């Protein structure tokens, strides 16, 4: 009996002559300041795709002109991406590739693009990341704060009461906190952080990353507020604020906000002892401590 060929063992199905390859949606990171930070892969993709979906076509056209890229642009921003996503999916349907970019950095990170990506994936199209610059990661890498676990909170509410309310919700978050903030609100934001987190909490202001006047300043919030208030130049440009995570006072055993939330939910559904035991399993807080807290809350 003769040996079988590879093609007989693993037959290859040939596509029909008239089949059309579906297009790919590329999510392309662009520089946050220094144009040298764009990758060779990003440049190749932006040149090769049929269309670029851009947050602001006027802003992105300057980037493309700098690199001699003539690919057509179409607007894809927070006000139109839900309704206009179909126009980009139509290009993918006929086999054309599309690139999604924001004004700076990685799309979808406090920028538009989520709805288009979700629509493309739901429709079965390939979505391919082309990674690169991202302000929050750049800031974290140079801040000197713990980076093994962190939480990105994006932009805080513009109104003071809502902003302080949101900060209260993360006051006892143990992970490093990362925020974006507009320059005209940076000082009041830092003051609210000082009020909620305490003036001794370590923080870092990362401003104008990769640009000419790049600044990374790490100080306790008391001192950082004073430093920014004394220098109007630190109240300009793109800002990332990083805050050290909460730590319980030395020698004091406490129950954080998240553990209390879990405990309260369980107390509403089951006996006190079982609720404390399950809350301990979920949160890692000592069972006896949670039991005492549960007694107080039930009392």
C-alpha positions as CSV (number, residue, x, y, z in Angstrom):
1,X,0.0,0.0,0.0
2,X,1.5,3.3,-1.1
3,X,2.1,6.1,1.5
4,X,-0.5,8.9,1.5
5,X,0.6,12.4,0.6
6,X,0.2,15.2,3.1
7,X,-2.6,16.7,0.9
8,X,-4.5,13.5,1.1
9,X,-4.2,13.3,4.9
10,X,-4.9,17.0,5.5
11,X,-7.0,18.0,2.5
12,X,-7.0,21.8,1.8
13,X,-10.4,23.3,0.9
14,X,-9.9,25.9,-1.8
15,X,-12.0,29.0,-1.6
16,X,-14.6,29.6,-4.3
17,X,-13.3,31.7,-7.2
18,X,-15.8,34.5,-6.4
19,X,-15.3,34.6,-2.6
20,X,-14.1,37.9,-1.1
21,X,-11.7,38.1,1.9
22,X,-13.2,40.0,4.7
23,X,-11.4,43.2,5.6
24,X,-9.5,43.7,8.9
25,X,-10.0,46.5,11.4
26,X,-6.6,47.6,12.7
27,X,-6.6,49.5,16.0
28,X,-3.5,51.6,15.6
29,X,-1.7,53.5,18.3
30,X,-0.2,56.9,17.3
31,X,2.3,59.1,19.2
32,X,1.3,61.1,22.2
33,X,3.8,63.8,21.4
34,X,7.1,62.8,20.0
35,X,6.5,61.6,16.4
36,X,9.5,59.3,16.5
37,X,7.5,57.0,18.8
38,X,5.3,55.7,16.0
39,X,6.2,52.2,15.0
40,X,7.3,50.9,11.6
41,X,4.3,48.5,11.7
42,X,1.9,51.4,12.3
43,X,3.2,53.4,9.4
44,X,2.9,50.3,7.1
45,X,-0.6,49.6,8.2
46,X,-1.7,53.3,7.7
47,X,-0.2,53.3,4.2
48,X,-1.7,50.0,3.2
49,X,-5.3,50.2,4.4
50,X,-8.2,51.5,2.3
51,X,-9.5,53.9,4.8
52,X,-8.5,55.5,8.2
53,X,-11.2,56.1,10.8
54,X,-9.9,59.1,12.7
55,X,-11.2,60.9,15.9
56,X,-10.4,64.3,14.3
57,X,-9.6,64.2,10.6
58,X,-8.0,67.7,10.6
59,X,-5.6,66.7,13.5
60,X,-4.7,63.3,12.0
61,X,-4.2,64.8,8.5
62,X,-1.1,66.6,9.8
63,X,0.3,63.4,11.2
64,X,-0.2,61.6,7.8
65,X,1.3,64.5,5.9
66,X,4.4,64.4,8.1
67,X,5.0,60.8,7.1
68,X,3.8,61.2,3.5
69,X,0.8,59.0,3.9
70,X,-2.1,59.7,1.5
71,X,-4.7,57.1,2.7
72,X,-8.2,58.7,2.9
73,X,-9.6,59.7,6.3
74,X,-13.1,59.5,7.6
75,X,-14.4,60.9,11.0
76,X,-15.1,58.4,13.8
77,X,-15.6,60.3,17.0
78,X,-17.8,60.0,20.2
79,X,-20.7,61.8,18.5
80,X,-21.0,59.6,15.4
81,X,-19.4,56.2,15.9
82,X,-22.6,54.5,17.0
83,X,-24.5,55.6,13.9
84,X,-21.7,55.7,11.4
85,X,-20.1,52.4,12.3
86,X,-22.0,50.8,9.4
87,X,-20.0,52.8,6.8
88,X,-16.8,51.2,8.0
89,X,-18.3,47.7,8.3
90,X,-19.4,48.1,4.7
91,X,-15.8,48.6,3.7
92,X,-14.7,45.5,5.7
93,X,-17.5,43.5,4.0
94,X,-16.0,44.0,0.6
95,X,-12.5,43.0,1.7
96,X,-11.1,46.4,2.4
97,X,-8.9,47.0,5.5
98,X,-9.6,49.9,7.8
99,X,-7.4,51.5,10.5
100,X,-8.8,53.1,13.6
101,X,-6.8,55.9,15.2
102,X,-7.4,58.6,17.8
103,X,-5.8,62.0,18.1
104,X,-3.0,60.6,20.2
105,X,-2.0,57.4,21.8
106,X,-4.0,54.1,21.8
107,X,-7.6,54.3,20.6
108,X,-10.4,53.5,23.1
109,X,-8.3,54.5,26.1
110,X,-10.4,57.5,27.2
111,X,-10.9,58.0,23.4
112,X,-13.5,56.9,20.9
113,X,-13.6,53.6,19.1
114,X,-15.2,51.2,21.5
115,X,-18.5,51.1,19.6
116,X,-16.8,50.5,16.3
117,X,-14.6,47.7,17.6
118,X,-17.6,46.0,19.3
119,X,-19.7,46.3,16.1
120,X,-16.8,44.8,14.0
121,X,-16.3,41.9,16.4
122,X,-20.0,41.2,16.6
123,X,-20.2,41.1,12.8
124,X,-17.4,38.5,12.7
125,X,-14.6,40.7,11.4
126,X,-11.0,40.4,12.6
127,X,-9.9,43.3,14.9
128,X,-6.1,43.5,15.1
129,X,-4.2,45.7,17.6
130,X,-1.1,47.6,16.5
131,X,0.3,48.7,19.8
132,X,2.3,51.7,20.7
133,X,2.2,54.9,22.8
134,X,-0.3,55.1,25.7
135,X,0.0,58.0,28.2
136,X,-1.1,56.1,31.3
137,X,1.4,53.3,30.7
138,X,4.2,55.7,29.9
139,X,3.4,57.6,33.1
140,X,3.3,54.5,35.2
141,X,6.6,53.2,33.8
142,X,8.5,56.3,35.1
143,X,6.5,57.3,38.2
144,X,8.2,55.1,40.7
145,X,5.0,53.9,42.2
146,X,4.0,50.2,42.5
147,X,3.2,49.0,39.0
148,X,2.4,45.3,39.6
149,X,-1.3,46.2,40.2
150,X,-3.0,49.4,39.2
151,X,-6.4,50.8,38.3
152,X,-7.1,53.4,35.5
153,X,-9.9,55.7,36.4
154,X,-9.8,57.9,33.3
155,X,-11.2,61.4,33.6
156,X,-12.8,62.4,36.9
157,X,-16.2,64.3,36.8
158,X,-15.8,68.0,36.0
159,X,-18.1,69.2,38.8
160,X,-16.4,69.4,42.2
161,X,-19.0,67.5,44.3
162,X,-19.2,64.6,41.8
163,X,-15.4,64.5,41.6
164,X,-15.0,64.3,45.3
165,X,-17.7,61.6,45.5
166,X,-15.8,59.5,42.9
167,X,-12.5,60.0,44.9
168,X,-14.2,58.8,48.0
169,X,-15.2,55.6,46.3
170,X,-11.6,54.8,45.6
171,X,-10.1,56.3,48.8
172,X,-9.2,52.8,50.2
173,X,-8.2,51.3,46.9
174,X,-4.9,49.4,47.5
175,X,-3.7,49.5,43.9
176,X,-1.9,52.5,42.3
177,X,-4.6,54.9,41.0
178,X,-4.2,56.6,37.6
179,X,-6.2,59.5,36.3
180,X,-6.3,61.8,33.3
181,X,-7.1,65.4,33.9
182,X,-7.7,68.6,31.9
183,X,-5.0,71.3,32.5
184,X,-7.6,73.9,33.6
185,X,-8.8,71.6,36.3
186,X,-5.5,70.0,37.4
187,X,-5.1,72.2,40.5
188,X,-8.6,71.8,41.9
189,X,-8.3,68.1,41.1
190,X,-5.1,67.8,43.2
191,X,-6.7,69.8,46.0
192,X,-9.7,67.4,46.1
193,X,-7.3,64.5,46.1
194,X,-5.5,66.0,49.1
195,X,-8.8,66.5,50.9
196,X,-10.0,63.0,50.3
197,X,-6.8,60.9,50.3
198,X,-4.9,63.0,52.8
199,X,-1.9,65.3,52.3
200,X,0.7,62.7,53.1
201,X,-0.4,60.3,50.2
202,X,2.3,60.1,47.6
203,X,1.4,61.2,44.1
204,X,3.0,61.9,40.8
205,X,2.1,64.5,38.1
206,X,3.1,63.4,34.6
207,X,2.6,66.3,32.2
208,X,3.3,66.7,28.5
209,X,4.8,63.3,28.2
210,X,7.3,62.8,25.3
211,X,7.0,66.5,24.5
212,X,9.4,69.4,24.9
213,X,8.2,70.4,28.4
214,X,7.7,66.9,29.8
215,X,7.4,66.9,33.6
216,X,7.3,64.1,36.1
217,X,7.0,65.3,39.6
218,X,6.5,63.1,42.6
219,X,5.6,64.5,46.0
220,X,3.1,64.0,48.9
221,X,-0.2,65.6,47.8
222,X,0.3,68.5,50.2
223,X,3.5,69.5,48.6
224,X,2.4,68.6,45.0
225,X,-0.6,71.0,45.4
226,X,1.7,73.8,46.5
227,X,4.2,73.2,43.8
228,X,1.5,73.3,41.0
229,X,-0.2,76.3,42.5
230,X,3.2,78.2,42.5
231,X,3.9,77.5,38.8
232,X,1.3,78.3,36.2
233,X,3.3,76.4,33.6
234,X,2.4,73.2,35.5
235,X,-1.3,73.9,34.8
236,X,-0.9,73.5,31.1
237,X,-0.8,70.6,28.7
238,X,-1.9,67.0,28.9
239,X,-1.9,65.6,32.5
240,X,-1.7,62.2,34.1
241,X,-2.0,62.0,37.8
242,X,-0.9,58.8,39.7
243,X,-1.6,58.3,43.3
244,X,-0.2,55.6,45.6
245,X,-2.6,53.0,46.8
246,X,-4.2,53.1,50.3
247,X,-2.4,51.4,53.1
248,X,-3.9,50.6,56.5
249,X,-2.1,52.4,59.4
250,X,0.7,50.3,60.8
251,X,-0.5,48.0,63.6
252,X,-4.2,48.8,62.8
253,X,-6.4,46.1,61.2
254,X,-9.2,47.7,59.2
255,X,-11.9,46.6,56.8
256,X,-11.8,48.4,53.5
257,X,-14.7,49.8,51.6
258,X,-14.9,46.9,49.1
259,X,-15.0,44.3,51.9
260,X,-17.8,46.2,53.6
261,X,-19.7,46.3,50.4
262,X,-19.4,42.5,50.0
263,X,-20.3,41.9,53.6
264,X,-23.4,44.1,53.4
265,X,-24.6,42.3,50.2
266,X,-24.1,38.9,51.9
267,X,-25.8,40.0,55.2
268,X,-28.9,40.8,53.2
269,X,-29.1,37.2,51.9
270,X,-27.8,34.9,54.6
271,X,-27.2,34.4,58.3
272,X,-24.6,36.6,60.0
273,X,-22.0,33.9,60.6
274,X,-22.2,32.5,57.1
275,X,-22.0,36.0,55.6
276,X,-18.8,36.8,57.5
277,X,-17.2,33.5,56.5
278,X,-18.0,33.9,52.8
279,X,-17.0,37.6,52.8
280,X,-13.6,36.5,54.3
281,X,-13.2,34.0,51.5
282,X,-14.0,36.6,48.8
283,X,-12.0,39.5,50.2
284,X,-9.1,38.0,52.1
285,X,-10.0,39.9,55.2
286,X,-9.8,37.9,58.5
287,X,-13.1,36.1,59.3
288,X,-13.2,37.1,63.0
289,X,-12.7,40.8,62.1
290,X,-15.6,40.6,59.6
291,X,-17.7,38.8,62.1
292,X,-17.2,41.6,64.6
293,X,-18.0,44.2,62.0
294,X,-21.2,42.3,60.9
295,X,-22.4,42.2,64.6
296,X,-21.9,46.0,64.8
297,X,-23.8,46.5,61.5
298,X,-26.6,44.2,62.5
299,X,-26.7,45.7,66.0
